[in-house]
Amino acid sequence: MNTRVIHWFKFSSPQNFYVLAGRMWPWFTALATVLLAAGLWISFFVAPTDAQQGEGYRIIFVHVPASQMSMFIYLVMAAWAGFGLAFNTRLSGMMASALAPTGALFAFLSLITGSLWGKPMWGAWWVWDARLTSELILLFLYLGFLALQSSIDDPRRADKACAVLALVGVVNVPIIYFSVKWWNTLHQGASVSLNRSPTMASTMLTGMLIMVVAFWMYTIAVTLARVRNIILDRERHTEWVKHAVE
């Protein structure tokens, strides 16, 4: 058992993780490509038209996975950042930095697709709804993380400062998730829940689940690819990086 622990623990080294990430990210990229193509086909061409919302509802096949991933990525980013702050591990800050741009992308995509869905349903591109407002705050937290990271020259000091910001911002994630239950908002509740049967047709549910998994695969792929670049940049003065880029 101890041998296995040591075997996996070795990947906490940037040098070893660089090699592991290089082997993994092409597979996740391939999975993301296949699943995204299948999910978009089912969502926009196979799934039936919604009886109440018409064709406009199809935006949720992008909106819902993007919204979920924007929240989950923030939690994972904050966990990596907090771990690095507590144990002063180099790879933790690198992983948090690699996750932040993708989280910001999904938060932005969530807001844009939400506006495209909200215009025909609510009659407005934007309302100061509790969920929309808290999702906007999430985007600002991501952008603040990225801005703070780039404003500090020393990567280790930047990691610590960003870790504090990320951990403080975690409180916003449950606000986004529970806002529909806590306040009387225009935003509809979840169509898929672990506590009850789904309210959508099976074809719609299939398309939704495939899109969710596709976004997961995309997130893993781009994060692994990005962290490799971060490792090369931060470790550029070490001998193994000099040999790796030759």
N, C-alpha and C positions, 0 to 999 in steps of 0.2 A: 504493500500500500504506500509506503514511504517513497518507493521508487517512482510510482505514478505521480505523486505530488510534486516531486522534484522535476520530473519530466515536463509537466505542464507549467510549473513555475518558471522554467527557463525562458518561456515566451514573454515574460515581463521585461526581458532585455530588448531594447530597441533593435539591436542587431539581429537577434533571433526572430523577433516578430516581423521584421522587414522581409525575411525569407518566407515565413509562413503566409503573410499577407500577399506576397507575390504569387504564391501557389494557389491561393483561394479566390482572389478577386475575379479572374477570368471565368471561373465556374459560376459565380454569383451573377456576373454580367450576362452570361448566356441564359441562365434561368430567368433573370429579370426581363430580357428581351422576348423570350418565348411566352412567358406568362403575361406580359404587358400586351403583346399582340393578341393573344387569346382573350384576355379580359376585355380589351377595347372592342373586339369583334362581337363578343356576346353582349356587352353592355349597350352598344349603339346599333347593332344590326339584328340581334337574335331576341333579346329581351322584349317582352310586349310593351305596348304603350300603357302608361298609367291611366286609370279611369278618371282620376281627379285632376292630375297635373299635366296630362298630355305628354308630349315629347320632351318638354322642358325638364322633366324630372331626371333625365339621363345624366345631367351634370353631376348628380350625387355619386356616380360611379368613380368620379375623380375627386369630388369634394370630400366625401366621407373618409376615404383612405388617406388623403392629404392631411385632413384635420387630425385624424388619429395619430399619424406619424409625427406631426409637428409637436404633439404633446409627449409622445413616447420618447422621441429623440431628445427632447429637453431633459426628461428624467434621466435617461442614460448619460447624457452629457454632464449633467450635474453630479451624477454618481461617480463618473470618472474624475471629474474635477475635484470632488470632495475626497476621493481616495488619494489623489495626488497631493492634496493639501495636508491630509492626515499622515501619509507615509512618505511623502517627498519622493515619489517615484516619477521618473522622467516620462515613461510611456503614457501615464495617465493624462498628463497635460496635453500630450500630442493627440491622444484619442479624442479628448474634449474639443480640441481645436479642429480636428478633422470632421467631427459631427456637426459643429455649429453651422457651416454654410448650407448643408442639406436640410437641417431643421428650419433655417430661415427661408429656404426655398419652399418647403412644404407649408409653412405658415403663410407665406405670401400667396401660394397657390390656393390655399384654403379660403383666404379672404377674397381673392379674385373670383373663384368659382362660386363662392357664396353670394357675391354681388350679382353674378350672372343668373343665379337661381332666384335671388330675392326680387329682382326687377319684375319679372312676370307674376310672381307669387304674392309679393307684398306691395308692388307698385312703386318701389324705390330701390335705388342702387345700394343705399346704405341707411341703416337706422342704428341708433345708439342702443342696440339690444345688449343685454348682459353678456351673452356668449360672444357676439361679434366684437364687443369692446375688449373683453378679456383676451380674445384671440389676437387682436391688434396689439395689446400690451405684450403678448408673447413674442410677436414679431419684433417689437422694439427691444425686448430683452435679448433676443438673438443678435440684432444689429448692434446693441450696446456691447455685447460680448465680443463681437468681431472688431468693433472700433477700439475697445480697450486693449484687445490683443495686439492690434497693429500700432497702437500709440506708445507702447513700452518696448524699448529696444532689447532689454534682457528677457529672453524667453521664460526663464524660471520665475522671475518677478511677475511677468505678464500672466503666467499660469496661476500664480497665487491670487493675484487681483481678480482674474476672471473666475476663479473658483468661488470666491466670496460672492460675486455678482450672481453666478449660476445658482448657488445654494439659496440665496435670498429670493431669487425669482421662482423657486420651486413652488412656493405657496400659490402662485397663479394657476398652476396646472389643475388642481382640484376645483378651483373656482370655475375654470372653463368647463370641466366635465360635469359638475353638478349645478351649473347656472340655470339650466332648464327646470330643475326640480326646486331650487331655492328661490327663484324669482319668477314672476309671471312674464315670460318672454314670448316674442313672436316666433322664435326658433322652435321647430318641431322636435319632439323627443326622439330617442334612438329607435330605429326600425328593427335593429337586431340586438338582442339582449340574452345574456346567459340565464336569466330568470324566467323567461317566457318564450313562447314560440314566435318565430319571425312573422312580421306583418306583411312581408312582400312575397311575391310569387317565387317559386323555386328557381326559375331561370334568372330572375333578378338577383336572388341571393347568391347563386353560383357566380354570376358576373362580379358581384360585389366582393366576394371572398377571394376570387382570383386576382382582382385588382389590389386588394389589401396585401396578399402575399407577394405580388409583383413589386409593390412599393417597398416592402421589406427587403426583397432581394436587391433592388436598386440601391437602397440605403446602405446595405452591407457592402455592396460592390464599390460604390464611390467612396465610402469611408475608408475601406482598405486601400484603395488606390491613392487617396489623398494623404493618408497617414504615412505611406511610403515616401511621398515627396517631402513631407514634414520631417521625417526621420533623416532623410538625406541632407536636408537643409541644416538641421540642428546638429547633426553628427558629422558635418563635412570636414572637420579638422581631424577626425580619427582615421586610423590606418585602414580599417575595414571598408569605410566609405570610399576612400581613395582607390582601393582595389575593386570595389563594386562598380564604380563609374568608368573604369578603364575599359 
